[in-house]
């Protein structure tokens, strides 16, 4: 190495780095796994679950750069930029590695999913957990929307009560829908199924999540649940009083 002219060192380093990136691409260690959600309006954030991404990864919606890019465990959090609409190609690029998925830029927030945050919330463990499952859980971004979850019918266990239901004071699509599932307080694991099939265009929505630290928007004396829909990839934030 000591006999290589100094002027050749930058070119050699570039070649070595290029080969390393090429190896990462060829090995399948770079790429998009999923988009959560796969459609959102301008100004909303999405989570790109991906392999091999870093703070230097470039994210574009067609030819428009993402409005912001943040690294997160398992991928990137990006904001949908202005100046685009309808179906686009969302791409990630780093060195010679690239990948892309279809994404739709919506004109408005969809009406068949509960109101959720405009930003992706990264869960933080709460200082303490409630002692029981049963309570009235209000949607932090829609005070008319709530999950009414009952304690287990037997009085013990993790199964939510058989009369658990989704409630909404002004939107029938989210009102009177039965909820089943489990809330394992010991391990802070939540699994819920909201059955909206009785509604026109309704569907079963599977939600997974956990209790998290109280968010700034939540009323005092409350604790938050952060859920993610397996169907839509959207987050849902609920709060209950301790």
N, C-alpha and C positions, 0 to 999 in steps of 0.2 A: 504493500500500500504506500510505503514511503517514496517509491519511485514514480508514483502517479503525479503529474503536474497539478498544481493547486487549481488551475483554471478548469480542470476536468472534474474536480470533486463535486461541484453543484450538479452537474449533469448526471454523475454517477448516483448521487443521492436521490434525484428525481426518478431515475430508472428503478432503483431499489424500492422506493415507495410505491411506484406505479405497479410493480410486480406484486407487492404485498397486497395492494387493493384488489388487483386482478385475481389473486388467489382467494381472497375473501369472497369475491363475486362467484367464482367458479365453484367454490365449496358450498355455496348456498347459505352463507353466513350473513347475507345482506338482503333485505327485502321486506315488503309490507305483509303483515299477517292479517290485519283487519283494520277497518275504519269504524270508529265508534263516535257518533253515528255516521252513516254513509250519505247523509243529506242534512243540510243545515242552512239557515239564512246567513247573509253577510254579517260579520261582526260576532258570530258565535264561534266558540272553540270546538275542536274535535280532537280525539285521541287517536293517533296513528300507532297501532301496535306493530312493532317492527323489530327486525334483527339488524345488528351492526351499525345502527345510527349513532351519531355523535352531535355535539354542538355545532359542528361544521357542516352538517347535512343540509343541503338546500331543498326547500319544499316549494313546489309551484302548483298552481291551479291553472291548467293550460300553460300560458306563458306569463302568468302573473304570480309574483312571489307571495307567499303567505304573509299576512299582516304581522304576525309574530310567530316565533318558534321557541319552544322551551323543551328542554330534555326532561324526561320523566322515566320512572322505572318501567322498563319494557317498551319504551318508544318515545314518541314526541307529542307534545301538545301544541297545536297550531290554530291560528285564528283565520277564518275565511275572509279574504280581502275584498275591497270594493272593486267595481268595474267588471264583474263577471256574473253570469246567471245561467240557469239551466244545467244540463249535463256537461261535465268537464272531465279532464283527465288530471287526477292528483298524482304528482310524481315526487319521488325523493331521489336525490343525486348526491354522490360523494366520490370524488375522484372519477374513476372509470365505472363505478358501480351505479346502477339505477334500477328503479322499479316504479310501477304505476298501477293505480286502480281507478275505476269509474267513481265519480262523486257527483252529486246533484246540489247545486246552489239554489235554495228555495227562495221564493219571493216573500213568503211569510212563514211563521212557525206553524207546523202541521196541526190540524184540529183534532186528530184522532189519537194523540198522545198527551199525557199529562204535562202541565207546565213544568219546566226544569230550568236549571241554571244556564246562563249564557257562557259561563266559563267552566272548564273541567275542574272538578274538585278532587284533590289528592287526599285520600283519607288519612287522618291522624287518630291514633287510639285515644279514647276518652280517659279521664282520670278515674272514673268509676262507672259501673254498669247498674242499671235498675235491678230491683229484686224480683220483678214480675214482668210477664209478657204483656198482659192486658192493659190497654189504654186507648185513648183517642189520639191518633197521629195525624197532624195537620201538614199539608203540603206547604213548604216554606215559600213557594213562589205562586201559590194560589190558595188563599185562605178559605175558599169555598170547597176545596177538595180535601178529603181525608180518608185514612184507613182506620176502621174501627176493628181492633184486634182483641179477641177474647183470650183469657187464660185457658189452658188445657181443660177439656171437659172433665177429666179425671182429677183435676186439681194439681197434678204433677206432670213433669215431662216437658217436652219442647214443642209439641204440636199445638198450633193455634186453635182456639175454640171453633166449633162447627158453625157458629153464628157470626163469624168474622166477615166483614163486608166493606166494600168500597162505597164512599158517600160523596155526593156533590150537590150543592144547593141550587145550582143554576144550569148544569149540563147533564142531561139524562144519560149520555153515553158513559159517564163515569159514576153513575148512581145505582145503588142496589146490586152491585156485582159481587158474588161470593168470593171469598179469599180463603185459600188453604195453604198449608206449608208448615215450616218449623222455624222457631227462633231459639237457637241454642245459646243462652246467655253465658254459660260456662266457657265456651270457646268463641263467643262473639261472632257466630255465623248465622246469617238469616237467609232463608229460602222461602219465597212466597210465589203463589200462582194466583193471579187475578183473572177470573173467568168472565170475560165480557161478551161471550158468544150469543147471549140473549139480545144484544143490541144489534141494530142494523150495521153491517160491516164490522162487527165485533170479532174479537179473537182472544185466545188465552195468552196472557203476558206473564212470562216467568222472570222474576226479579231476584237477584242475589246481592248481598251486601253485608253491612255491619253497622253497629253503633260507632259514631265518630265524635271527636271533640265538638263542642258547641261552636257554631259558626256565628260570625258577627251579626248577621241579619236575624238570628233567632231571638225570640223574647227571653228575658232573664228567667232563670230558674228552669230551663229546659235542656234537653239533650237531643242530639240529632241522629237520624238513621240515614245512611247513604246507600241507595239501591241503584243497580244498573240493570236495564232490561236486556235480556238475551235476544229478544226479537228486534229491537230498534237500536240497541247500543246507547240509548240515552240514559242520563242520570236522573234520579228522582230523590229529592231531599225532604224528609219528614221530620217533624219535631214533636216531642211530647213533654209534658211537665213531669218533673221528678217526683 
